[in-house]
């Protein structure tokens, strides 16, 4: 994965001249004042870990699996948010871990945590490195150093229980690897977020991920029927039945905890038969409100395709849902909806039900073209971001969710906040996850970079976080909390909710070494 961008470096092409011209005319985008730093120009801090600690870690996982060379440290620095990438492009590697440790088993993870707790070393669990909310930057204050705990060696399909339709898999498996292994058994997870090419199963669980096919397969937390977790206090082995009334579900404590409570070392996941048929198609609605009404009806009547998305007027006009057509502006494009069907003999009947609802609420069928275009480019948007950053545009995404009755208010609140803090940005939005009671809103923002693009976005992010909470939305539907959403999350759950999370962390991680500063702020000392 590209150290200063997303994914395969060969896929981040320069923007064509006409697109650069369009960005300049619409937003005033100009080439950045400074060129991006090369790999060897990134400033890394000196390794802070003592020889004693490095020796102790080598004794646990083997000398070959403790790395503190520049390449390993750099590639485990931060995640892939726009501020993360802007800092790397500026040559700022100040958040680099002191070492990268690669355990090969649950017992080795336990031993690493025990070693780090004994020596006051912070531990950042690391999967695919795709966090976009500051989830991979540990607080250093009060610690003797920071290690990235890379789970890449925990990458096995352990077992398949075909009768129960459950597969046990290790957390370091990247999503494409997992799908390939399951395909050998005629199975799939059905989890395809935009980070699919690089994210890991453990990361999906730790961030409570939701994939692009969530309407059909559900969220990733819906798929987790059991897990094994290593903590500084010992092992948690959770989940022994499809449902239980045996008290609160402790799996939910770990899901979404972003490595702050423990390290997931094994997952037992619900799987499905790999579909025999995949069909993607497009619909046009006159307005975002009209399209939203259709999506709500489909969700509430139980006529959901596997994939269901709706772009607002701006996103449809720009063509972000169809990456190969970006720049082909169409003022009367309305709002594009994409419906995808994955399954077996039930697909034709479901398509008919969806068509009846969509056409009955003003939808115009566009055929398979728009759906197939979306499916072809479904993982390409992060590469487009890299190209836009290189051209001098600040571009970032943010997301929230709310109940249907409140969705219009939430939509307007986010847009108004972004315009107030960024001047005249390009703000695009789509609905990509729907429920009977509500839906998610996923925004993409493009504006001209200032001389301080990191500060520019951080100011806008603080403003929009406040707007989301004030408007009654959740601070994150599927990106997680990390550091970027921590303060807004605290407002969302209230002081007592924060105390509960701190209490859990204090019990499982009494030395506070696990991803300190992520999810929940350290408790302020009493003066």
VEXPA-534217 format. One record per residue (C-alpha): residue in one letter; x negated, y, z. Coordinates in steps of 0.02 Angstrom, whole numbers, plus 50000, padded with zeros to 5 digits. Example, Ala and Ser with C-alpha at 12.3 -4.5 7.8 and 13.67 -1.06 7.14 Angstrom:
2
A493854977550390S493164994750357
This chain:
527
X500005000050000X499365017249953X498565025450106X499195042950063X500835038549979X502065024549947X501745007249881X500785003249723X499715018149671X499975013749487X501845017449502X501665035549560X501565044149392X501365062949367X502975072149334X503295076249150X503085094349098X504945097549073X505325091649250X503955102749322X504675117449225X506415113449290X505785112949470X504935129749446X506485137749371X507705130449499X506675131049659X505095141149625X503985125749643X502155129049604X500645117349609X499925115449785X498575127849834X497385113949890X497025097349807X497435081349900X496015073650001X495135058349934X494985042750040X493235046850102X493715064550148X494995060150281X494415065550453X494505051150578X494165052850765X492785042650844X493295025650911X493795028251092X493865010051148X492445004151257X491364989151207X492134979951354X493884981751283X493344977251106X492484961551172X494034956751271X495144958651117X493934948351011X493994934651142X495884933851120X496114934150930X494364930950862X493064943350803X493704943250623X495404949250681X494864964950773X494464978550647X493884996250678X493185000650507X493805016550422X494855007150294X495844997350424X496085012350538X496625023850396X497905011550328X498695010150501X498825028850529X500615034950545X502055029450434X502785035850271X503805051250315X503465066950214X502505075250359X501485059150377X501005059750193X500685078550193X499475076550339X498555062450250X498465072550089X497695086550193X496365074650258X497055073750435X496775056350508X496855062050689X498215049450734X497195034350677X497145019650799X495465015250873X495614997350814X496774985650720X497134969050806X497904954550710X498574940850825X498994923750754X500274917350877X501524922051012X500264917251147X498944928451069X500174943051067X500504940151253X498644939651288X498324955651189X499684964551286X498974958451451X497234964351402X497854981351347X498904983551504X497394979351613X496324992351523X497665005751495X497615004351305X499165009651207X499854996951082X500805001250923X501664986050845X501394987150657X502364978150520X502444985850347X502015003450404X503585010650322X504285020750468X504925037950415X505325044450590X503635045250674X503805027650743X501955023150726X501125037550818X500745033751000X500455046451137X498605045751184X498675055851343X498325044851493X497685030051391X495945023451359X496325021451174X497605015351047X497684999150950X498814994850804X499504977250831X499694971250652X500814955850641X500334951050463X499664934150517X501354929350591X502074925950419X502864908550417X504574901650379X504614890450532X506224880650505X507864880450410X509454873950492X510534871650337X511994864850437X512074880650545X511444892050404X510064898750516X508224901050473X506824903950597X505544916050526X504044925450593X504064944450601X502554948050491X503414941350335X503694955150209X505444955050137X504944948649963X503964934450043X505444929850150X506624929750001X505424919049901X505274906350041X507154905750067X507454904149880X506564887449888X508034881749995X509354890249887X509604903750020X509474922550044X509534935150186X510354947850072X509394962150153X508744974350023X508364991650094X507385004249993X505824998850090X506104980750034X504464978849939X503374982450091X504374981550253X504344966350367X505684956250454X505054961750624X505154979850569X506944977350509X507444971050680X506444983750779X507214998250681X508974991050664X508854991850476X510294992050352X510044986350173X510814992450011X511934976950005X512594979450182X514414980050124X514264961650078X512894954450188X512984965950340X511624975350431X510024966650485X510554967050668X512094957150614X510934943750547X509914941350707X510614926550804X509064923950911X507304930250943X505734927651044X504914943251116X503214945651197X503144958951333X501804964151457X502844955051589X503054938851492X504194930751362X506014933851321X506894919951224X508604926551173X510094919251080X510694901351096X512434901951018X513374911450881X514304921351016X514284921951203X515194929751351X513694926751465X513454944951513X512774959251406X511864953551249X510024956451283X509624954651099X510384971951079X509104978751201X507694973751084X508554977450918X508184995650879X506894997451018X505475000750893X504164991150989X504375001451148X505064986751250X504174971751175X503454963651019X504584952150919X503624936250877X505024925450804X506744928550729X508184916550705X509204923850563X510874920250482X510624915950299X511804914150150X511804903749991X510854912849854X512184920349737X512494912749567X513134928949492X512624947249508X513614961049425X513334979849445X514444993249371X514885011649386X516415022349421X516665041049405X517695051449527X518145069849507X517455074649677X516515068049828X518125069049928X519065058549800X517685045649792X517575044949982X519435041549992X519215026749874X517765019749975X518775021550134X520245012350057X519134998149998X518324996450169X519964996750263X520824984550146X519384972250151X519034973449964X517194977449981X515914973449847X514194967949903X513484985049859X514525000949868X513775018349847X514435035549805X513365050449752X513985068149778X514135080649637X512335086949652X511525069849663X512555063949515X512115079349412X510255077549446X510345058849410X509475052849569X510555037149569X509875033249395X507995036549407X507695034049221X508895048449184X508255061449308X508245078549226X509645074749104X510805087349188X512675085949161X513755099349243X515365089249225X514665072749290X515855072049439X515295059149567X514545042449523X515005026949622X514035010749602X514844994049645X513844978049648X514484960249665X513434945449719X514254928649742X515104914149658X516824910649588X517614924349695X516734938549600X518024940949458X519494942149579X518564954449691X518114965249542X519944965949495X520444971349671X519114984849674X519634990849502X521454992149555X521025002849706X519725013649616X520795017249463X522325020149571X521385033949662X520765042549506X519185032749469X518625030749288X517725014749244X516015017949165X515515000049129X513944990949183X512685004149124X512605015349279X512605000449397X511234991349305X510205007449296X510355009449485X509894991149516X508374992649402X507705008049494X508345004349669X506605004449748X505835018749648X506385034249744X504875034349862X503725034649711X504675049649644X504375058249812X502495055849792X502575063649619X503575078449685X502375081349830X500925081549707X501855094349602X502085106249750X503835101749809X504275096949987X505485082449975X506175072050116X507665061350162X508745060850317X510295051050362X511725050250485X513425041950503X515125046350570X516965041750573X517965044650413X518975058850491X517385068150538X516355064350383X516775080550288X516285091150439X514655081450460X514255082950275X514485101850276X513545104150440X511985095750372X512045105350208X512285122150295X510865118650415X509665114250273X510125129650174X509935140750327X508215134050370X507485131550195X508255145750094X508945138449934X508435120049929X509145106649819X510205095749935X510895079249873X511905066149966X512645048949947X513655036550047X512775019750047X513495010250195X515355009150231X516425002250372X518275001850408X518035016150531X516715026850444X515185028050335X513395034050323X512785049850238X511045049550159X510305066250108X508835070249995X508115087850007X506935096249883X506195113549905X504615123049858X503155120049975X502565134550082X500755136750138X501245126150290X502345112250218X502265101650377X502855116250484X504155120550351X504955103350362X504795101650551X505765117850573X507125111650456X507155094550539X507425101950713X508855112450645X509705098050556X509505086350705X510435099050812X511765101050677X512065082150668X512275080350856X513385095750868X514465089650724X514765072950809X513665061750701X512365049250756X510565054750740X510135039350637X511115025850547X509635015250493X507965024650499X507815023550688X507305035750823X505405036050828X504715052650887X505615063650760X507355059750830X506905056951011X507545073351083X509155073050981X509415054851029X509275059851212X510675072551186X511715059451095X511625046451235X511545058651380X510435059551534X511105043351607X510815034251443X509015040251443X508795034251622X509435017051571X508165015851429X506775021751543X507285008751671X507194994851542X505495000751482X504815002251658X505354984451698X504684976351537X503174987751515X502674994351686X501035001951623X501945010551479X500725004251347X502014999451213X502195013151082X502155027151212X503135042551159X504245033051037X506125030951070X506075037951247X504965051751317X503895047551467X504685053151628X503995069851686X503005068551847X503805076052001X502825091552054
